[in-house]
Amino acid sequence: MSKELEEGQNLELDWNKLEKAVAGTKGIIPVAVQHADTKEVILVAYINKLAFEESLKRKMLVLWSSSRQELWIKGLTSGETFELLEARVNCEQNSLLFIVRPNRGGICHTKNTKGEPRNCYYRKIDFATLKLENLNQ
């Protein structure tokens, strides 16, 4: 990913991400991930049946990587793991909400200027200019 995309001020929404990410992929649903203490939504990702079962069994955040097409044990390489405290399902049973507590830090692969991982929603859209404001530099 480009530094401009992740750190820049220009709004460049990828309207085709879902189409590219899940084309040909069967059996996945979105999962919103919420921080148990702050109530902040820290990530939206995808999950399949195997990842769901592993999440419940391990009581930790396990997802489906749409870009790598493989099971994604969140934090396995970075150490930024998350304890799964609660799982909820929506009314139509086609998306999930996982309530988690970080074992160490943030969830995003990007880091702020202090080198700390942040949550994925670290930029706010200015309604008037459509420019992005970084809330966690």
C-alpha positions as protocol buffer text, in pm:
chain_id: "A"
residue {
  index: 1
  type: MET
  ca { x: 0 y: 0 z: 0 }
}
residue {
  index: 2
  type: SER
  ca { x: 117 y: 347 z: -72 }
}
residue {
  index: 3
  type: LYS
  ca { x: 222 y: 584 z: 202 }
}
residue {
  index: 4
  type: GLU
  ca { x: -5 y: 850 z: 48 }
}
residue {
  index: 5
  type: LEU
  ca { x: -308 y: 621 z: 70 }
}
residue {
  index: 6
  type: GLU
  ca { x: -245 y: 542 z: 437 }
}
residue {
  index: 7
  type: GLU
  ca { x: -110 y: 877 z: 558 }
}
residue {
  index: 8
  type: GLY
  ca { x: -226 y: 1135 z: 304 }
}
residue {
  index: 9
  type: GLN
  ca { x: -509 y: 1385 z: 324 }
}
residue {
  index: 10
  type: ASN
  ca { x: -680 y: 1297 z: -4 }
}
residue {
  index: 11
  type: LEU
  ca { x: -995 y: 1086 z: 8 }
}
residue {
  index: 12
  type: GLU
  ca { x: -946 y: 795 z: -234 }
}
residue {
  index: 13
  type: LEU
  ca { x: -1216 y: 539 z: -151 }
}
residue {
  index: 14
  type: ASP
  ca { x: -1169 y: 197 z: -313 }
}
residue {
  index: 15
  type: TRP
  ca { x: -1520 y: 129 z: -438 }
}
residue {
  index: 16
  type: ASN
  ca { x: -1405 y: -197 z: -598 }
}
residue {
  index: 17
  type: LYS
  ca { x: -1225 y: -350 z: -296 }
}
residue {
  index: 18
  type: LEU
  ca { x: -1506 y: -586 z: -202 }
}
residue {
  index: 19
  type: GLU
  ca { x: -1553 y: -697 z: -561 }
}
residue {
  index: 20
  type: LYS
  ca { x: -1179 y: -769 z: -594 }
}
residue {
  index: 21
  type: ALA
  ca { x: -1136 y: -916 z: -246 }
}
residue {
  index: 22
  type: VAL
  ca { x: -1419 y: -1162 z: -252 }
}
residue {
  index: 23
  type: ALA
  ca { x: -1453 y: -1244 z: -622 }
}
residue {
  index: 24
  type: GLY
  ca { x: -1482 y: -1619 z: -637 }
}
residue {
  index: 25
  type: THR
  ca { x: -1466 y: -1648 z: -258 }
}
residue {
  index: 26
  type: LYS
  ca { x: -1752 y: -1840 z: -105 }
}
residue {
  index: 27
  type: GLY
  ca { x: -1874 y: -1852 z: 251 }
}
residue {
  index: 28
  type: ILE
  ca { x: -1752 y: -1526 z: 404 }
}
residue {
  index: 29
  type: ILE
  ca { x: -1934 y: -1252 z: 593 }
}
residue {
  index: 30
  type: PRO
  ca { x: -1820 y: -917 z: 734 }
}
residue {
  index: 31
  type: VAL
  ca { x: -1725 y: -882 z: 1098 }
}
residue {
  index: 32
  type: ALA
  ca { x: -1699 y: -550 z: 1281 }
}
residue {
  index: 33
  type: VAL
  ca { x: -1444 y: -553 z: 1562 }
}
residue {
  index: 34
  type: GLN
  ca { x: -1511 y: -330 z: 1863 }
}
residue {
  index: 35
  type: HIS
  ca { x: -1274 y: -246 z: 2149 }
}
residue {
  index: 36
  type: ALA
  ca { x: -1441 y: -364 z: 2472 }
}
residue {
  index: 37
  type: ASP
  ca { x: -1321 y: -71 z: 2682 }
}
residue {
  index: 38
  type: THR
  ca { x: -1346 y: 227 z: 2447 }
}
residue {
  index: 39
  type: LYS
  ca { x: -1642 y: 95 z: 2240 }
}
residue {
  index: 40
  type: GLU
  ca { x: -1455 y: 218 z: 1931 }
}
residue {
  index: 41
  type: VAL
  ca { x: -1490 y: 19 z: 1608 }
}
residue {
  index: 42
  type: ILE
  ca { x: -1127 y: -68 z: 1540 }
}
residue {
  index: 43
  type: LEU
  ca { x: -1156 y: -288 z: 1231 }
}
residue {
  index: 44
  type: VAL
  ca { x: -1401 y: -427 z: 978 }
}
residue {
  index: 45
  type: ALA
  ca { x: -1286 y: -752 z: 819 }
}
residue {
  index: 46
  type: TYR
  ca { x: -1418 y: -1082 z: 683 }
}
residue {
  index: 47
  type: ILE
  ca { x: -1467 y: -1418 z: 844 }
}
residue {
  index: 48
  type: ASN
  ca { x: -1550 y: -1764 z: 720 }
}
residue {
  index: 49
  type: LYS
  ca { x: -1675 y: -2068 z: 910 }
}
residue {
  index: 50
  type: LEU
  ca { x: -1326 y: -2196 z: 994 }
}
residue {
  index: 51
  type: ALA
  ca { x: -1211 y: -1856 z: 1124 }
}
residue {
  index: 52
  type: PHE
  ca { x: -1533 y: -1823 z: 1325 }
}
residue {
  index: 53
  type: GLU
  ca { x: -1486 y: -2165 z: 1483 }
}
residue {
  index: 54
  type: GLU
  ca { x: -1119 y: -2093 z: 1559 }
}
residue {
  index: 55
  type: SER
  ca { x: -1211 y: -1756 z: 1714 }
}
residue {
  index: 56
  type: LEU
  ca { x: -1460 y: -1920 z: 1949 }
}
residue {
  index: 57
  type: LYS
  ca { x: -1230 y: -2210 z: 2032 }
}
residue {
  index: 58
  type: ARG
  ca { x: -920 y: -1994 z: 2098 }
}
residue {
  index: 59
  type: LYS
  ca { x: -1118 y: -1698 z: 2240 }
}
residue {
  index: 60
  type: MET
  ca { x: -907 y: -1471 z: 2024 }
}
residue {
  index: 61
  type: LEU
  ca { x: -949 y: -1273 z: 1702 }
}
residue {
  index: 62
  type: VAL
  ca { x: -915 y: -1503 z: 1400 }
}
residue {
  index: 63
  type: LEU
  ca { x: -1028 y: -1372 z: 1061 }
}
residue {
  index: 64
  type: TRP
  ca { x: -1020 y: -1459 z: 692 }
}
residue {
  index: 65
  type: SER
  ca { x: -764 y: -1263 z: 491 }
}
residue {
  index: 66
  type: SER
  ca { x: -940 y: -1165 z: 168 }
}
residue {
  index: 67
  type: SER
  ca { x: -613 y: -1047 z: 13 }
}
residue {
  index: 68
  type: ARG
  ca { x: -412 y: -1362 z: 96 }
}
residue {
  index: 69
  type: GLN
  ca { x: -708 y: -1602 z: 85 }
}
residue {
  index: 70
  type: GLU
  ca { x: -605 y: -1769 z: 411 }
}
residue {
  index: 71
  type: LEU
  ca { x: -682 y: -1791 z: 780 }
}
residue {
  index: 72
  type: TRP
  ca { x: -555 y: -1478 z: 956 }
}
residue {
  index: 73
  type: ILE
  ca { x: -474 y: -1513 z: 1325 }
}
residue {
  index: 74
  type: LYS
  ca { x: -464 y: -1144 z: 1408 }
}
residue {
  index: 75
  type: GLY
  ca { x: -135 y: -1053 z: 1569 }
}
residue {
  index: 76
  type: LEU
  ca { x: 43 y: -1383 z: 1507 }
}
residue {
  index: 77
  type: THR
  ca { x: 343 y: -1208 z: 1352 }
}
residue {
  index: 78
  type: SER
  ca { x: 317 y: -861 z: 1512 }
}
residue {
  index: 79
  type: GLY
  ca { x: 227 y: -969 z: 1863 }
}
residue {
  index: 80
  type: GLU
  ca { x: -82 y: -745 z: 1855 }
}
residue {
  index: 81
  type: THR
  ca { x: -330 y: -1018 z: 1957 }
}
residue {
  index: 82
  type: PHE
  ca { x: -685 y: -970 z: 2077 }
}
residue {
  index: 83
  type: GLU
  ca { x: -889 y: -1158 z: 2334 }
}
residue {
  index: 84
  type: LEU
  ca { x: -1242 y: -1234 z: 2208 }
}
residue {
  index: 85
  type: LEU
  ca { x: -1484 y: -1143 z: 2488 }
}
residue {
  index: 86
  type: GLU
  ca { x: -1817 y: -1157 z: 2307 }
}
residue {
  index: 87
  type: ALA
  ca { x: -1959 y: -1241 z: 1964 }
}
residue {
  index: 88
  type: ARG
  ca { x: -2288 y: -1100 z: 1835 }
}
residue {
  index: 89
  type: VAL
  ca { x: -2483 y: -1165 z: 1518 }
}
residue {
  index: 90
  type: ASN
  ca { x: -2708 y: -919 z: 1331 }
}
residue {
  index: 91
  type: CYS
  ca { x: -3081 y: -968 z: 1269 }
}
residue {
  index: 92
  type: GLU
  ca { x: -3034 y: -1125 z: 925 }
}
residue {
  index: 93
  type: GLN
  ca { x: -2743 y: -1342 z: 1044 }
}
residue {
  index: 94
  type: ASN
  ca { x: -2518 y: -1215 z: 765 }
}
residue {
  index: 95
  type: SER
  ca { x: -2263 y: -1017 z: 968 }
}
residue {
  index: 96
  type: LEU
  ca { x: -2097 y: -1038 z: 1308 }
}
residue {
  index: 97
  type: LEU
  ca { x: -1977 y: -805 z: 1579 }
}
residue {
  index: 98
  type: PHE
  ca { x: -1676 y: -919 z: 1782 }
}
residue {
  index: 99
  type: ILE
  ca { x: -1606 y: -739 z: 2107 }
}
residue {
  index: 100
  type: VAL
  ca { x: -1237 y: -772 z: 2185 }
}
residue {
  index: 101
  type: ARG
  ca { x: -971 y: -652 z: 2424 }
}
residue {
  index: 102
  type: PRO
  ca { x: -619 y: -592 z: 2292 }
}
residue {
  index: 103
  type: ASN
  ca { x: -351 y: -788 z: 2473 }
}
residue {
  index: 104
  type: ARG
  ca { x: -97 y: -518 z: 2392 }
}
residue {
  index: 105
  type: GLY
  ca { x: -173 y: -231 z: 2155 }
}
residue {
  index: 106
  type: GLY
  ca { x: -359 y: -123 z: 1843 }
}
residue {
  index: 107
  type: ILE
  ca { x: -489 y: -332 z: 1555 }
}
residue {
  index: 108
  type: CYS
  ca { x: -377 y: -159 z: 1234 }
}
residue {
  index: 109
  type: HIS
  ca { x: -68 y: -244 z: 1030 }
}
residue {
  index: 110
  type: THR
  ca { x: 4 y: 131 z: 1017 }
}
residue {
  index: 111
  type: LYS
  ca { x: 180 y: 305 z: 1303 }
}
residue {
  index: 112
  type: ASN
  ca { x: 172 y: 659 z: 1438 }
}
residue {
  index: 113
  type: THR
  ca { x: 482 y: 879 z: 1464 }
}
residue {
  index: 114
  type: LYS
  ca { x: 567 y: 716 z: 1800 }
}
residue {
  index: 115
  type: GLY
  ca { x: 582 y: 379 z: 1623 }
}
residue {
  index: 116
  type: GLU
  ca { x: 267 y: 252 z: 1796 }
}
residue {
  index: 117
  type: PRO
  ca { x: 4 y: 55 z: 1603 }
}
residue {
  index: 118
  type: ARG
  ca { x: -323 y: 243 z: 1587 }
}
residue {
  index: 119
  type: ASN
  ca { x: -682 y: 144 z: 1522 }
}
residue {
  index: 120
  type: CYS
  ca { x: -784 y: 132 z: 1155 }
}
residue {
  index: 121
  type: TYR
  ca { x: -1019 y: 432 z: 1169 }
}
residue {
  index: 122
  type: TYR
  ca { x: -757 y: 697 z: 1251 }
}
residue {
  index: 123
  type: ARG
  ca { x: -863 y: 959 z: 994 }
}
residue {
  index: 124
  type: LYS
  ca { x: -1172 y: 1178 z: 992 }
}
residue {
  index: 125
  type: ILE
  ca { x: -1334 y: 1309 z: 670 }
}
residue {
  index: 126
  type: ASP
  ca { x: -1392 y: 1684 z: 660 }
}
residue {
  index: 127
  type: PHE
  ca { x: -1744 y: 1717 z: 515 }
}
residue {
  index: 128
  type: ALA
  ca { x: -1675 y: 2053 z: 348 }
}
residue {
  index: 129
  type: THR
  ca { x: -1343 y: 1973 z: 178 }
}
residue {
  index: 130
  type: LEU
  ca { x: -1347 y: 1591 z: 170 }
}
residue {
  index: 131
  type: LYS
  ca { x: -989 y: 1606 z: 304 }
}
residue {
  index: 132
  type: LEU
  ca { x: -872 y: 1363 z: 569 }
}
residue {
  index: 133
  type: GLU
  ca { x: -759 y: 1463 z: 917 }
}
residue {
  index: 134
  type: ASN
  ca { x: -525 y: 1222 z: 1097 }
}
residue {
  index: 135
  type: LEU
  ca { x: -648 y: 1180 z: 1455 }
}
residue {
  index: 136
  type: ASN
  ca { x: -356 y: 963 z: 1567 }
}
residue {
  index: 137
  type: GLN
  ca { x: -30 y: 1097 z: 1430 }
}
